[in-house]
Each structure stands twice: as C-alpha cells, then as structure tokens.
Amino acid sequence: MGRSKVDKFMEYLKAGEVHKVKSYLRKYSGKIRLNSLRVEKERTPLHIACLLGEDACMRILLKNGADTQVVDTDGNTPLHLALLDVLKGNVHGYYDMVLPLMKECPTSLLHQQNKRGETPQQLLEESKELMRQRAAEEKQEKLRKEETKSRVEEDRQWREKLCGEFQDEYQANWGIFEDAEEREADTYDTWADRMSEQFHRKHRKRRAHQETPSAEEKKRQKQQEQEEFQKKLEKEHQEYLNRASRRDKETLLAKKQQYEKKCTEVFQQDASQTLSYNDIPWPNNKGNIKNMVKVLFCDIDKSDKENFKKYLKSQQVLWHPDRFLQKCGARLKEEDKDKILEKVTELSQELNRLAAGDDDK
C-alpha cells in the first residue's frame, strides 16, 4: 500500500473522522497494520486516538485488533495516554476512553511503568480522585441552584401573601362603613337620609385623606419589592460571574504551569529529543495566538510596568525565531519544521506587537 494511503488514514484518525477511519480499515483490511504502523514517538494509531481523546476511533481500532500493550518511546501504553488526558481535565474521557480500554487490557498492564515511573494503576487512582472532586463541585452547584429556586418561590409566596393582606386591610377599613350605610338606609327612612348626609360630610375628608396614603403605601411597597428582587438578581448574577471568572483563571493558571514545566523539559541545554509540532511547549495547544498570549500573561499584573516588561522581554527572547532555531532547529522533525517555524514567527510577532503597544502608552 502506498505511503499516501497511510498518510490519509492517519489524517482521518487525528481529525476524528470516524466513518472514514472505519471505511479505510474495511477497504484496506489486512494492508493497514495497526500494530506495526508507527508515527511520532513510535506511537501506534491506538496511541494517537487515546492521546487526542477520540473514543469512537479507539473502539474501531480495538475491534480491528489494535494491541493495547504496545509502548511508545516514553514507555507509555495507550492506557497511560488516555489516563493522562483525563488528568489534564478531560473528565469525560474517564468514561468514554479509560473504562472501555481497560476491558481490553490484561490486568498486568495496570502495573507497567513508563519512563517516568508512572503506572496506569497510579494514574487511575489520581483520575478517580479528580472525578470525586468534580462530583463534589457539581453537587455544590446543584444545591446552590436549588437554594436559589427555593428563595424565588419564597419571594413569590410572600408577594401573594402581601397582596392578600392589602385586600383584607381594605375590607376591614371600608367594608364596615359600606355595610352600615346599607343597613341604615334599609332601616331608617328620613332619619337615615339625614344621618347619611352628616356621615358623608363628616368623613368625606377623612376618607379622602386615608385613601391617598393607602395608594401611596401600595406604590411604595411595590417599588420596594421590585428593588429588593432586582438587588437579589444582580447579586446572584455577580456571584455567577465571579465563579466563572475564577474557573477561567484556574484553567489559565493550570495551562501556564504545564507550559512552564514543558519549557524546562524541551529547552534545557542537554535536551536531545526529536521534536514534532505537538512536542513544542506551546502556551495553548488548541488555541490561536491570542489565546496563547492570554495564557502567558494570566498571572502577570499589567499595572506593575517593570515586572510586566521584564516578563514580556523574556518571552520575546524565548520565542524569537532565530533564537528558537539555535536551540531547537537541529531537533525539529523535517515534516513538521515549516509548520513549527510559522507558528513560532506568529507568536513572536504578537509579542512584539504587545511590546510596541505598551511602549506607546
């Protein structure tokens, strides 16, 4: 089978195009050797599917005889990579990838160490702990929503009760006079007419005086209710925004921590590992250049001019295309070299724009 077909197969696999992967395996059954076909870091197609979280493709590969015990140059089995993906935050991968994969693995594989001394069993325990933490967070969020719903219902009931009290108060204040007028009109004739005139004359001003404050009181009470309800909505909305902001901040900080760790590994002087595009310590693997810069400066206070410029300068030096080539040029995989240098140049240009914008201020 020609090289181009292998390239196409791997391209479909990396893109998660399930139907094309399935079709290729059916069409070239026996020609695509899943366990001898290797790509970067000597990884098999099953490694790649687990690394990228492509659970549907993983199942197809397993059905077509993919070996779960093959290791890459880092000593990782596909199960190692699936578990590491979960620990990076892809919690759905625990159910979609890890559990189905474990059913196909021999028990002994759980105790197989990679070159960092990690076993799937250890990574599995860490993943379970992460799942427990996420479950606890989701439970807290559910309780908060239920409490909010309960408060809204209490507010509704309270408004209904208040409305009822207004009606009762009106009936108590004015109903007795209306009933008295009817009784007096029915019982006494001439006397009733005279007394009625005196009554109305005597109380007309008082009734007008009482009705006006009552209407104003209703209006004031209604306005107060609306203001209180609006304040509650604004407070809850602000709390939601604060939580979302904290989650975003935590995600960015985690990405930056991973970025700095990978920089240390890749850019150290005695490093000799051959580098593919995915091996480069990009600040954000799946993001664009703007998102990469966002990760870089997520914990840098822009108001601290001196510290901000110092950090910006260090990143400009690190990602300068010429400096990058000096450090890593000889280690870049030939097929990825142009793509890597193009992205390095884009990141360098964005950092230069940021520096120019800061100097203009």
C-alpha positions as CSV (number, residue, x, y, z in Angstrom):
1,M,0.0,0.0,0.0
2,G,1.4,3.4,-0.9
3,R,2.6,5.9,1.7
4,S,-0.2,8.3,0.7
5,K,-2.9,5.9,2.0
6,V,-1.1,5.7,5.4
7,D,-1.0,9.5,5.5
8,K,-4.7,9.8,4.7
9,F,-5.6,7.2,7.3
10,M,-3.6,9.0,10.0
11,E,-5.1,12.3,8.9
12,Y,-8.6,10.9,9.2
13,L,-7.8,9.4,12.6
14,K,-6.3,12.7,14.0
15,A,-9.3,14.6,12.8
16,G,-11.7,12.1,14.5
17,E,-13.5,11.3,11.2
18,V,-15.0,8.0,12.4
19,H,-16.7,7.0,9.2
20,K,-13.6,7.5,7.1
21,V,-11.4,5.6,9.5
22,K,-13.9,2.7,9.6
23,S,-14.2,2.8,5.8
24,Y,-10.4,2.8,5.3
25,L,-9.9,-0.2,7.6
26,R,-12.7,-2.1,5.8
27,K,-11.4,-1.2,2.3
28,Y,-7.7,-2.0,3.1
29,S,-8.3,-4.8,5.5
30,G,-5.0,-6.6,6.1
31,K,-3.0,-3.9,4.5
32,I,-3.1,-1.3,7.3
33,R,-1.1,-3.0,10.0
34,L,-2.3,-1.2,13.1
35,N,0.4,-2.5,15.4
36,S,3.4,-2.0,13.2
37,L,2.3,1.4,11.8
38,R,4.2,4.0,13.9
39,V,4.2,7.8,13.8
40,E,5.9,10.4,16.1
41,K,7.4,8.9,19.3
42,E,6.9,5.4,17.8
43,R,3.2,5.7,18.6
44,T,0.6,3.4,17.0
45,P,-2.8,4.6,15.8
46,L,-4.3,3.4,19.1
47,H,-1.8,5.7,21.0
48,I,-2.9,8.6,18.8
49,A,-6.6,8.0,19.3
50,C,-6.1,7.9,23.1
51,L,-3.8,10.9,23.1
52,L,-6.4,13.0,21.3
53,G,-9.5,11.7,23.1
54,E,-11.1,10.2,20.0
55,D,-13.1,7.5,21.8
56,A,-15.2,6.4,18.8
57,C,-12.0,5.8,16.7
58,M,-10.4,4.0,19.6
59,R,-13.3,1.5,19.7
60,I,-13.0,0.9,16.0
61,L,-9.2,0.3,16.3
62,L,-9.8,-2.2,19.2
63,K,-12.4,-4.1,17.1
64,N,-9.8,-4.3,14.3
65,G,-7.1,-5.9,16.6
66,A,-5.2,-2.9,17.9
67,D,-2.7,-4.1,20.6
68,T,-3.2,-2.3,24.0
69,Q,0.3,-3.3,25.2
70,V,2.5,-1.5,22.7
71,V,4.6,1.2,24.2
72,D,5.9,4.5,22.7
73,T,9.4,6.0,23.2
74,D,8.3,7.4,26.6
75,G,7.2,3.9,27.7
76,N,3.5,4.9,27.6
77,T,0.9,2.4,26.6
78,P,-2.4,3.7,25.1
79,L,-3.9,3.4,28.6
80,H,-1.2,5.7,30.0
81,L,-2.1,8.3,27.4
82,A,-5.9,8.0,28.0
83,L,-5.4,8.5,31.8
84,L,-3.0,11.4,31.3
85,D,-5.6,13.1,29.1
86,V,-8.2,12.7,31.9
87,L,-5.8,14.3,34.4
88,K,-5.4,17.3,32.1
89,G,-9.1,18.0,32.6
90,N,-10.9,15.8,30.1
91,V,-13.0,14.1,32.8
92,H,-15.5,12.7,30.2
93,G,-12.5,10.6,28.9
94,Y,-12.7,8.6,32.0
95,Y,-16.0,7.0,30.9
96,D,-15.5,7.3,27.2
97,M,-11.9,6.2,26.9
98,V,-10.4,4.7,30.0
99,L,-13.2,2.3,31.1
100,P,-13.7,0.7,27.6
101,L,-10.0,0.5,27.1
102,M,-9.4,-1.2,30.5
103,K,-11.8,-4.0,29.4
104,E,-9.4,-4.9,26.6
105,C,-6.2,-4.7,28.7
106,P,-4.7,-7.5,30.6
107,T,-4.6,-7.0,34.4
108,S,-0.8,-6.9,34.4
109,L,-0.8,-3.8,32.2
110,L,-2.1,-1.7,35.2
111,H,1.3,-2.2,36.9
112,Q,3.5,-1.4,33.9
113,Q,5.7,1.7,34.4
114,N,6.5,4.3,31.8
115,K,9.9,6.0,31.7
116,R,8.7,8.5,34.4
117,G,7.9,5.6,36.7
118,E,4.1,6.1,36.4
119,T,1.8,3.0,36.2
120,P,-1.8,3.0,34.9
121,Q,-2.9,2.0,38.4
122,Q,-1.4,5.1,39.9
123,L,-2.9,7.3,37.2
124,L,-6.2,5.6,37.6
125,E,-6.3,6.4,41.4
126,E,-5.5,10.1,40.6
127,S,-8.2,10.1,38.0
128,K,-10.7,8.7,40.4
129,E,-9.8,11.4,42.9
130,L,-10.3,14.0,40.2
131,M,-13.7,12.6,39.4
132,R,-14.7,12.7,43.1
133,Q,-13.7,16.3,43.3
134,R,-15.7,17.2,40.2
135,A,-18.7,15.3,41.5
136,A,-18.5,17.3,44.8
137,E,-18.3,20.6,42.9
138,E,-21.3,19.6,40.7
139,K,-23.2,18.7,43.9
140,Q,-22.5,22.0,45.4
141,E,-23.6,23.8,42.3
142,K,-26.8,21.8,42.2
143,L,-27.5,22.7,45.8
144,R,-26.9,26.3,45.1
145,K,-29.3,26.3,42.2
146,E,-32.0,24.6,44.4
147,E,-31.5,27.2,47.1
148,T,-31.9,30.0,44.6
149,K,-35.0,28.3,43.2
150,S,-36.4,28.0,46.8
151,R,-35.7,31.7,47.5
152,V,-37.5,32.7,44.3
153,E,-40.5,30.6,45.3
154,E,-40.5,32.1,48.8
155,D,-40.5,35.6,47.3
156,R,-43.5,34.7,45.1
157,Q,-45.4,33.3,48.1
158,W,-44.5,36.4,50.2
159,R,-45.8,38.7,47.5
160,E,-49.1,36.8,47.2
161,K,-49.5,37.0,51.0
162,L,-48.8,40.7,50.9
163,C,-51.4,41.2,48.3
164,G,-53.9,39.3,50.4
165,E,-53.1,41.4,53.4
166,F,-53.7,44.6,51.4
167,Q,-57.1,43.2,50.4
168,D,-58.0,42.2,54.0
169,E,-56.9,45.6,55.2
170,Y,-59.1,47.4,52.7
171,Q,-62.1,45.3,53.6
172,A,-61.5,45.8,57.3
173,N,-61.2,49.6,56.9
174,W,-64.0,50.3,54.4
175,G,-66.3,47.3,54.3
176,I,-67.8,48.0,57.7
177,F,-68.9,51.5,56.6
178,E,-70.4,50.2,53.3
179,D,-72.4,47.6,55.3
180,A,-73.5,50.2,57.8
181,E,-74.7,52.5,55.1
182,E,-76.8,49.8,53.6
183,R,-78.3,48.8,57.0
184,E,-79.1,52.4,57.9
185,A,-80.7,53.1,54.5
186,D,-82.8,50.0,54.8
187,T,-83.9,50.5,58.4
188,Y,-84.4,54.2,58.8
189,D,-86.0,56.4,56.2
190,T,-85.9,60.1,56.7
191,W,-83.6,59.8,59.7
192,A,-81.3,57.6,57.7
193,D,-81.1,60.2,54.9
194,R,-80.2,62.9,57.3
195,M,-77.7,60.7,59.2
196,S,-76.2,59.6,55.9
197,E,-75.6,63.1,54.8
198,Q,-74.0,64.0,58.1
199,F,-71.8,60.9,58.0
200,H,-70.6,61.5,54.5
201,R,-69.9,65.2,55.2
202,K,-68.1,64.3,58.4
203,H,-65.9,61.5,56.9
204,R,-65.5,62.7,53.3
205,K,-62.3,64.5,54.0
206,R,-61.0,61.8,56.3
207,R,-61.7,59.0,53.8
208,A,-60.0,61.0,51.0
209,H,-57.1,61.6,53.4
210,Q,-56.9,57.9,54.2
211,E,-57.3,56.6,50.6
212,T,-54.4,58.7,49.4
213,P,-51.7,57.4,51.8
214,S,-53.0,53.9,51.2
215,A,-52.4,54.2,47.5
216,E,-49.1,55.7,48.1
217,E,-48.2,53.0,50.5
218,K,-49.1,50.3,48.0
219,K,-47.0,52.0,45.3
220,R,-44.1,52.4,47.7
221,Q,-44.3,48.8,48.9
222,K,-44.4,47.5,45.3
223,Q,-41.4,49.6,44.4
224,Q,-39.5,48.4,47.4
225,E,-40.3,44.8,46.5
226,Q,-39.1,45.3,42.9
227,E,-35.9,47.0,44.2
228,E,-35.2,44.1,46.6
229,F,-35.9,41.5,43.9
230,Q,-33.6,43.4,41.4
231,K,-30.9,43.5,44.0
232,K,-31.1,39.8,44.6
233,L,-30.9,39.1,40.8
234,E,-27.9,41.4,40.5
235,K,-26.2,39.8,43.4
236,E,-26.7,36.3,42.1
237,H,-25.6,37.3,38.6
238,Q,-22.4,38.9,40.1
239,E,-21.7,35.7,42.1
240,Y,-22.1,33.6,38.9
241,L,-19.7,35.9,37.0
242,N,-17.2,35.7,39.9
243,R,-17.4,31.9,39.8
244,A,-17.0,31.8,36.1
245,S,-14.0,34.2,36.3
246,R,-12.4,32.1,39.0
247,R,-12.8,28.9,36.9
248,D,-11.3,30.7,33.8
249,K,-8.4,31.9,35.9
250,E,-7.8,28.5,37.4
251,T,-7.8,26.9,33.9
252,L,-5.4,29.5,32.6
253,L,-3.0,29.1,35.5
254,A,-3.1,25.3,35.1
255,K,-2.2,25.7,31.4
256,K,0.6,28.1,32.3
257,Q,2.0,25.8,34.9
258,Q,2.0,23.0,32.3
259,Y,3.6,25.3,29.7
260,E,6.5,26.3,32.1
261,K,7.1,22.7,33.0
262,K,7.3,21.7,29.4
263,C,9.5,24.6,28.5
264,T,12.0,23.4,31.1
265,E,12.0,19.9,29.6
266,V,12.2,20.9,26.0
267,F,14.6,23.9,26.1
268,Q,17.2,22.6,28.6
269,Q,20.7,22.6,27.2
270,D,21.3,18.9,27.2
271,A,17.9,18.0,25.6
272,S,18.2,15.8,22.6
273,Q,14.7,14.6,21.9
274,T,13.4,15.0,18.3
275,L,10.6,17.5,18.3
276,S,7.3,17.2,16.4
277,Y,4.8,20.0,16.3
278,N,2.9,18.6,19.3
279,D,6.2,18.4,21.3
280,I,6.8,22.1,21.2
281,P,5.7,23.7,24.5
282,W,3.0,26.0,23.1
283,P,1.3,28.0,25.8
284,N,-2.1,26.7,24.5
285,N,-2.1,23.7,22.2
286,K,-5.6,24.1,20.9
287,G,-5.8,27.9,20.9
288,N,-4.9,30.6,18.5
289,I,-2.1,33.1,19.1
290,K,-4.3,35.5,21.1
291,N,-5.2,32.6,23.4
292,M,-1.5,31.7,23.8
293,V,-0.7,35.2,24.9
294,K,-3.6,35.1,27.3
295,V,-2.1,32.1,29.0
296,L,1.3,33.6,29.1
297,F,0.1,36.8,31.0
298,C,-2.7,35.3,33.0
299,D,-0.8,35.9,36.3
300,I,1.1,39.0,35.3
301,D,-0.1,42.3,36.7
302,K,0.0,44.8,33.8
303,S,-0.1,47.7,36.3
304,D,3.3,46.6,37.5
305,K,5.1,48.0,34.5
306,E,8.6,46.9,35.4
307,N,7.6,43.3,36.1
308,F,5.4,43.2,33.0
309,K,8.1,44.4,30.7
310,K,10.6,42.1,32.2
311,Y,8.4,39.0,31.7
312,L,7.4,40.2,28.2
313,K,11.1,40.6,27.2
314,S,11.9,37.0,28.5
315,Q,9.1,35.6,26.3
316,Q,10.2,37.7,23.3
317,V,13.7,36.2,23.6
318,L,12.4,32.7,24.1
319,W,10.2,32.8,21.0
320,H,12.4,34.8,18.7
321,P,12.6,32.7,15.5
322,D,16.4,33.0,15.3
323,R,16.9,32.1,19.0
324,F,14.4,29.2,18.6
325,L,16.3,27.8,15.6
326,Q,19.6,28.0,17.5
327,K,18.1,26.0,20.4
328,C,15.9,23.5,18.6
329,G,16.5,23.8,14.8
330,A,18.5,20.6,14.6
331,R,15.9,18.6,16.6
332,L,12.9,19.5,14.6
333,K,11.2,16.8,12.6
334,E,11.6,17.6,8.9
335,E,7.9,17.1,8.1
336,D,6.8,19.5,10.9
337,K,9.6,22.1,10.6
338,D,7.8,24.6,8.4
339,K,4.6,24.4,10.4
340,I,6.5,24.9,13.7
341,L,8.6,27.9,12.5
342,E,5.4,29.5,11.0
343,K,3.7,29.3,14.4
344,V,6.9,30.5,16.3
345,T,7.0,33.5,14.0
346,E,3.3,34.3,14.6
347,L,3.8,34.1,18.4
348,S,6.9,36.3,18.2
349,Q,5.1,38.9,16.1
350,E,2.2,39.0,18.6
351,L,4.6,39.5,21.5
352,N,6.4,42.3,19.6
353,R,3.0,44.0,18.9
354,L,2.2,43.7,22.6
355,A,5.6,45.3,23.5
356,A,5.1,48.1,20.9
357,G,1.6,48.8,22.3
358,D,3.0,49.0,25.9
359,D,5.7,51.4,24.8
360,D,3.2,53.7,23.2
361,K,1.3,54.2,26.5
